[in-house]
Each structure stands twice: as C-alpha cells, then as structure tokens.
Amino acid sequence: MLIAQLSVASEDGDRPLPLQTTTLNADQDALEEFACDRSNLPWVIFRAAHRATHATTLPARARALLAALARTVDANRPYAAIFARRELLTGRAMQSMRTFYRSLDDLEAAGLIVRPPQKRHGDAGLFGRAYLHLTNKATFALGLIERQVADNTANSTVRDSANTPAAPSLSRPSATVADGAIYKDLDPKIQKRQSGTVPGDLTRLLNLGFHEFLIFKLMREAKLHSKLLSDVVEATWEHLRKAERPINYLRTLLRSPVDFGHQVRVKQASAERADREQLDAIEIEQTLARCAAQVFVDLAGERQIVIGQGGESMTVHDASECAPRLAAGAWKPAFVAALSAGRIRVATAHDQEAFAARRRERITPRESSGRSEPTVVVSRVLTPEIDTRLAQLKQLLRQAGGGRPVGRMEIADGAAA
C-alpha cells in the first residue's frame, strides 16, 4: 500500500524538465557558443580575405593582419587609404597591439603595404594620422585588380587620384580631411569635412587675433543666424578693426537682426556707379579731344556746332539767329550722347555752304509794299582761330586786372580797343 507524501519545499527544482524545453535551451546554447560575425562581404572581398589566409610564404600573424586589411579596404578603390583605427584592425586580426606592429613589419618587409610616416600639422605641431596603403603586389595577390592593370602599373606603386579617380594616390590624404583622434571607421565619402584654407575675404581677420578654426566656427554661427560672415565683416570692417575685443564684437553682430547683406549690396552698387561715372567721364573727355576744332551739323541742317580747342568750349550757330551762342553748364555729356545717337554728324564743306545759304536767306532784309525793312547786321562766325584769339585776349585782361574776373562786356570793350 502506497503512502501519499506531502510536497516538500524546493522539491520541484530537482525534477527533470520536459524534453521539449531542454532541447530548445540546448540549441540556443550551441548557437551562442558558435556565434560569429554575421556581416555579408562582397565576393571580391571574401576572395581577398581567403587568399590572404592562404598566403603560405607569410607568417601566421602577417596572414591574419593581411586578411583583416582585405576585409577593410574599399574594393572599388584598392589603392586608397584604409580608414580604420588600430583597435578595429587588431580586433579583426585577433592580435595584441605588439603582435599587430610585428605583423605590420612583416607585411612591409614583404612589399605588401606602405606605411607613410606621421607628419606634423597645425601651428601646435601635433602629429596627424598615418594611413595604410596596399601596394600593387598585394592588390594583385588578393585579386583586387586584374593582371592587365597590374602589368601597366608594375613600375609605380603610387597612384595620383587627380589623374586616375579609380585608383587614388598613396600620398598623404587631402588637407580638407578634419584632423583629430579616430573613434570610428572613417569613410571619405561620408566624412564631415571643412575647408582647408580661410576664404580670401576673411583672411584679414587673422591679423585681429582670429584663429582659422574660430573663423570656420563663426561661419557656421553666421549661417545659423541666416547671415554670411563675409557680409558682416565687409559691412562693419572699419569698426571691427578698431574694437578692443573684436571676437566678442563680431559675435554680437552675428546675433543682431541687422541685414548686413543689404548694406554690402548697397555699398557695392554705389562703388559700381562711381566707377561707371568715372569711366563715362573719361570717355567723354576722349571723345571731345578727338572732336576738337571740328564743325558739326544736325540732321535737319538748322544748327551748326563748333568745338573749341581742346574740347573745352562749344559754340552753337542757329540758322534763325544772328549771333552764336556759347554753351554753358553740363553740355559735354549731352553733346557726346547726341553724337553717339547719330543726331549730329561732322559737317562737310557742302553742309557748311548749305547752312550759310539758309542763314543768309532767313536774316537778309526783304522789300515789301515799297518799304524796305531795317538792315540787320550779321555778326561774324566764331571760327577756331577767332576763339583762340579771344582766349588770349581774356588772359591778357586777367593779367592787367590782377586776376579779377572779366565779363563779356569788358572783353568786347577790350576787343574794340
């Protein structure tokens, strides 16, 4: 006769688990025990890593590192720099740091890699990074390039990235790559870069104590405030260079709501307008110098224009007026504009004769109803010779009068005398 027993505390822990639960846990333990890297590699990289591990002429440590480099290098640019930190390569090669350096020595001695020395950069003289590069021998042995390409490049191991985009240079990386410690894999396609040199219009800030990196930072701050650092500096340069603390002053300007771009555009427009006016003035003076001592006539033949010596005076003869008129005021731009537009032209001998006949016809007295009209005295035409004589006479009168301005009536009296 069986005697029933009561349950004892923690007795169920010693009982065997069901078969299904035990099997699942055992499979999970085996899966975790044999877990590996699940990254999918391209066939070219997978083949390169396989060839690296079977390079019998190299030591085991060198083969492991070469396989790690084969997994890290860009298959499309096998000659490019390998952007990877030492911790990543030592982890993939499963080596310590000392073994890693010995492996590098083995690969360099075998002619499979190139290790350029570190170079100092910046004003502080800090050391920059030194990137590894695969040689032509390594890329051909790993199957990253074909034999034909290897034969064409057997004499040179350094490629120029500017001439051959598919095979970048083995020289030091571009200066536009940001310097600093490497905390992750760096890819030149996605790496954040900054300008290697300060823009030309901002180099004057260096004389005020601004560092290059500070200028780059201020450019970013200006962009956040919807401004351009070049516009702010250009608009406030006279005050900025006299400021006791130009850095603080410039940052305050960046935070202000002033539209410095508009000020710069207005200033540039004023400068361009002044330049155009200066060029127009030079062109007017050159045109008048070419037209000096020449006679012009309008298209209708009603007016005759005489330019004095040196292009400093203009006398206008109208066919209906007895006396000529001396142009005053800003007559030079108007004359050049009319000449350029074709409203006046150089008078020929026939034009001068026709103008003189028209003028005589209009001012000659006529007889009507048995009475003759009063005779009109026709004044002489102001020729260039007469204009020169009058200028000499004015000079003599000024000398006699002690530099006192002489009026036209006094000139006429002097001429009569």
C-alpha positions in Angstrom: 0.0 0.0 0.0 1.4 3.3 -1.1 1.5 6.1 1.3 0.9 9.6 -0.2 3.6 12.2 0.7 3.2 15.9 1.0 5.1 18.2 -1.3 8.5 19.2 0.1 9.8 22.8 -0.4 12.1 23.2 -3.5 11.4 19.6 -4.5 10.3 20.5 -8.0 13.7 22.0 -8.8 15.3 18.6 -8.7 12.8 17.1 -11.1 13.8 16.7 -14.8 12.4 19.3 -17.2 10.2 18.3 -20.1 12.1 17.1 -23.2 10.9 19.9 -25.5 12.2 22.7 -23.2 15.5 21.0 -22.7 16.1 20.7 -26.4 15.4 24.4 -27.1 17.7 25.6 -24.4 20.5 23.3 -25.7 20.1 24.6 -29.2 20.2 28.1 -28.0 23.4 27.4 -26.0 25.0 25.8 -29.0 24.0 28.8 -31.2 25.5 31.3 -28.8 28.7 29.1 -28.4 29.4 29.1 -32.1 28.2 32.6 -32.9 30.3 34.6 -35.4 30.4 37.7 -37.4 27.2 37.9 -39.5 28.4 40.7 -41.9 27.9 40.0 -45.6 31.0 40.6 -47.6 31.2 41.2 -51.4 32.6 38.3 -53.3 35.8 40.2 -54.2 36.5 41.0 -50.5 35.6 37.5 -49.4 38.0 36.0 -52.0 40.7 38.5 -51.0 40.4 37.5 -47.3 40.5 33.8 -48.3 43.7 34.3 -50.4 45.3 36.3 -47.5 44.7 33.5 -45.1 46.3 31.0 -47.5 49.5 33.0 -48.3 51.9 30.3 -47.2 55.0 32.5 -47.6 53.9 34.8 -44.8 53.9 34.1 -41.0 50.5 33.3 -39.4 50.3 36.7 -37.7 51.0 38.5 -41.1 48.4 36.4 -42.8 45.8 37.3 -40.2 46.5 41.0 -40.5 46.5 40.9 -44.3 43.1 39.2 -44.2 41.9 42.0 -41.8 43.2 44.6 -44.3 41.5 42.8 -47.2 38.2 43.0 -45.3 38.6 46.7 -44.6 39.9 48.1 -47.9 37.5 49.5 -50.5 37.1 47.0 -53.3 36.4 49.8 -55.9 39.5 51.8 -54.8 42.1 49.2 -53.6 44.9 51.8 -53.7 43.1 54.2 -51.4 44.0 54.8 -47.8 42.5 52.3 -45.3 40.4 54.4 -43.0 40.4 52.2 -39.9 41.7 52.6 -36.4 44.2 50.2 -34.8 41.6 48.8 -32.4 39.4 47.7 -35.3 42.3 46.0 -37.2 43.6 44.3 -34.1 40.1 43.0 -33.3 39.6 41.6 -36.8 43.1 40.1 -36.8 42.6 38.8 -33.2 46.1 40.1 -32.2 47.5 42.2 -29.4 49.0 45.6 -30.1 52.6 44.3 -30.1 51.7 41.5 -32.4 49.9 44.0 -34.6 53.1 46.1 -35.0 55.2 43.0 -35.7 52.7 41.9 -38.4 52.9 45.4 -40.0 56.7 45.0 -40.1 56.3 41.6 -41.8 53.9 42.9 -44.4 56.0 46.0 -45.1 59.1 43.8 -45.5 57.2 41.6 -47.9 56.3 44.7 -50.0 52.5 44.2 -49.5 51.8 47.5 -47.6 53.1 51.1 -47.5 53.3 52.9 -44.1 53.9 56.6 -44.7 55.4 58.3 -41.6 53.2 60.7 -39.5 53.6 64.3 -40.3 53.0 67.3 -38.1 50.2 69.7 -38.8 48.9 72.9 -37.5 50.6 75.6 -35.5 50.8 73.4 -32.4 52.9 70.9 -34.3 50.6 67.9 -33.5 51.1 64.6 -35.2 48.5 63.6 -37.7 47.3 60.1 -38.7 49.2 57.7 -40.9 47.1 55.6 -43.2 48.0 52.2 -44.6 48.0 51.5 -48.3 48.1 48.3 -50.2 50.8 48.0 -52.9 50.4 46.8 -56.4 51.8 43.4 -55.4 49.2 43.0 -52.6 46.3 44.1 -54.7 47.2 41.6 -57.5 47.8 38.8 -55.0 44.5 39.3 -53.3 42.7 39.5 -56.6 41.5 43.1 -56.2 42.9 44.0 -59.7 43.4 42.1 -62.9 46.7 41.1 -64.4 46.5 43.6 -67.2 46.1 46.5 -64.8 48.9 45.1 -62.7 51.3 45.0 -65.7 50.5 48.6 -66.6 51.3 49.8 -63.1 54.1 47.5 -62.1 56.7 50.3 -62.3 54.8 52.6 -59.9 53.2 51.9 -56.6 51.8 55.4 -56.0 48.7 56.5 -57.9 47.6 60.0 -58.5 43.9 60.4 -57.5 43.6 63.5 -59.6 44.5 61.8 -62.8 43.0 58.3 -62.1 39.8 58.6 -60.0 39.5 54.8 -59.7 43.0 54.5 -58.2 43.6 57.3 -55.7 47.0 58.4 -54.6 49.1 56.8 -51.9 50.4 60.2 -50.8 49.1 61.9 -47.6 45.3 62.4 -47.6 43.7 65.6 -48.7 44.2 68.6 -46.4 40.4 69.1 -46.3 40.1 66.0 -44.0 39.4 67.0 -40.5 42.3 66.2 -38.0 41.8 64.6 -34.6 41.6 61.3 -32.9 39.8 58.4 -34.7 36.9 57.0 -32.7 35.2 55.1 -35.5 35.8 54.0 -39.1 36.3 57.0 -41.4 34.8 56.9 -44.8 35.9 59.8 -47.1 32.6 59.7 -48.9 30.5 60.4 -45.8 33.1 62.0 -43.5 32.3 65.6 -42.5 34.9 67.9 -43.9 35.8 71.5 -43.5 37.7 74.0 -45.7 41.4 73.7 -45.7 42.0 77.4 -46.1 40.2 80.5 -44.9 38.3 82.4 -47.7 40.2 85.3 -49.2 37.8 88.0 -47.9 38.2 86.7 -44.3 42.0 86.4 -44.1 42.1 89.9 -42.7 40.6 88.5 -39.5 43.8 86.6 -38.8 45.5 90.0 -38.1 43.0 90.7 -35.4 43.7 87.6 -33.4 41.2 85.2 -35.0 42.4 81.6 -35.4 41.5 79.6 -38.6 39.2 77.2 -36.7 37.5 80.1 -35.0 36.7 81.6 -38.3 35.2 78.4 -39.5 33.1 78.2 -36.4 32.0 81.8 -36.8 31.0 81.0 -40.4 28.8 78.2 -39.1 27.3 80.5 -36.4 26.5 83.1 -39.1 24.8 80.5 -41.2 22.6 79.6 -38.2 21.6 83.3 -37.9 20.8 83.4 -41.7 23.8 85.6 -42.4 27.1 85.4 -44.2 30.3 86.1 -42.2 31.8 87.8 -45.3 28.9 90.3 -45.4 29.1 91.1 -41.7 32.9 91.6 -41.9 32.6 93.7 -45.0 29.9 96.0 -43.7 31.5 96.6 -40.3 35.2 96.3 -41.0 36.1 99.9 -40.1 34.5 99.4 -36.6 35.7 95.8 -36.2 39.4 96.5 -36.7 39.2 99.3 -34.1 37.4 97.2 -31.5 39.2 96.3 -28.3 37.6 92.8 -28.3 36.8 92.0 -31.9 35.8 88.4 -31.3 33.0 89.4 -28.8 32.1 92.3 -31.0 31.7 90.1 -34.1 29.7 87.5 -32.3 27.3 90.2 -31.1 26.9 91.4 -34.7 26.0 87.9 -35.7 23.2 87.8 -33.2 21.8 91.2 -34.2 18.8 91.4 -36.6 20.5 93.7 -39.0 20.6 92.8 -42.7 24.3 93.2 -43.4 23.9 91.7 -46.9 21.7 94.6 -47.9 24.3 97.1 -46.7 27.0 95.3 -48.6 24.9 95.3 -51.8 24.1 99.0 -51.4 27.8 99.7 -50.9 28.8 97.7 -53.9 26.1 99.3 -56.1 27.5 102.8 -55.1 31.0 101.8 -55.9 30.0 100.4 -59.2 28.0 103.5 -60.0 31.0 105.7 -59.2 33.2 103.5 -61.4 30.8 103.8 -64.3 30.6 107.6 -63.9 34.4 107.8 -63.8 34.6 105.7 -67.0 31.9 107.8 -68.7 33.8 111.0 -67.8 37.0 109.6 -69.3 35.2 108.5 -72.4 33.6 112.0 -72.8 36.9 113.7 -72.4 38.5 111.4 -75.0 35.6 112.0 -77.4 35.8 115.8 -77.1 39.6 115.6 -77.6 39.0 113.9 -80.9 36.3 116.4 -81.9 38.4 119.5 -81.0 38.4 122.2 -83.7 35.8 120.4 -85.8 32.4 121.6 -87.1 29.2 119.5 -86.7 25.7 119.9 -88.0 22.4 118.4 -87.0 20.4 116.2 -89.3 17.9 119.0 -90.2 20.7 121.4 -91.1 19.3 124.1 -88.7 22.2 124.2 -86.3 25.9 124.3 -86.7 28.2 123.3 -83.8 31.8 124.3 -83.4 34.0 122.6 -80.8 36.9 124.8 -79.5 40.5 123.9 -79.0 41.0 121.1 -76.5 37.3 120.3 -76.4 36.7 122.9 -73.6 34.0 125.0 -75.4 31.1 124.6 -77.8 29.6 127.3 -79.9 26.1 126.8 -81.4 25.0 128.7 -84.6 21.3 128.7 -85.3 20.1 129.4 -88.8 17.4 131.8 -87.5 19.7 133.7 -85.1 22.2 136.4 -85.9 24.6 135.8 -83.0 26.0 132.5 -82.0 25.5 131.0 -78.5 28.3 129.7 -76.2 27.2 126.5 -74.5 27.2 126.5 -70.7 26.6 124.0 -68.0 26.9 120.3 -68.5 27.0 120.4 -72.2 29.7 117.7 -72.7 27.6 114.6 -71.8 24.7 115.9 -74.0 27.0 116.5 -77.0 28.6 113.1 -76.7 25.2 111.4 -76.3 23.8 113.2 -79.4 27.0 112.3 -81.4 26.7 108.6 -80.3 23.0 108.5 -81.1 23.6 109.9 -84.6 21.6 113.2 -84.1 24.6 115.2 -85.2 27.4 114.5 -87.6 30.7 116.1 -88.8 29.8 118.8 -91.3 31.3 118.6 -94.8 32.0 121.6 -97.0 28.7 121.2 -98.7 26.9 121.2 -95.3 28.6 124.4 -94.3 27.7 126.1 -97.6 24.1 125.0 -97.3 23.9 126.2 -93.7 25.4 129.6 -94.6 22.9 130.0 -97.5 20.0 129.1 -95.3 21.1 131.6 -92.7 21.5 134.4 -95.3 18.1 133.7 -96.6 16.5 134.0 -93.2 18.3 137.1 -91.9 18.6 139.1 -95.3 16.2 142.2 -95.3 13.2 142.0 -97.7 11.3 144.6 -99.6 7.6 144.7 -99.2 4.9 147.4 -100.2 7.6 149.8 -101.4 9.3 149.9 -98.0 12.5 148.2 -97.0 12.9 146.5 -93.7 15.7 147.6 -91.3 19.1 146.2 -92.2 20.2 143.5 -89.8 24.0 143.5 -89.2 25.2 139.9 -89.4 27.8 139.0 -86.9 30.9 137.1 -87.8 31.0 133.4 -87.4 33.1 132.2 -84.4 35.9 130.2 -86.0 38.5 128.3 -84.2 41.1 131.0 -84.9 38.8 133.7 -83.5 38.2 131.5 -80.4 41.9 131.2 -79.9 42.4 135.0 -80.2 39.6 135.7 -77.7 41.1 133.2 -75.2 44.5 135.1 -75.5 42.7 138.4 -75.0 41.0 137.1 -71.9 44.3 136.0 -70.5 45.8 139.5 -71.1 42.9 141.2 -69.5 43.1 139.0 -66.4 46.8 139.8 -66.1 46.1 143.5 -66.4 43.2 143.4 -63.9 45.1 141.4 -61.2 43.2 138.2 -61.6 39.8 139.9 -61.3 37.1 138.1 -63.4 36.3 139.9 -66.6 32.8 140.0 -68.0 31.8 139.6 -71.6 31.2 143.4 -72.0 34.7 144.1 -70.8 36.1 141.6 -73.3 34.1 143.3 -76.0 35.4 146.7 -75.0 38.9 145.4 -74.9 38.5 143.9 -78.4 37.2 147.1 -79.7 40.1 149.0 -78.2 
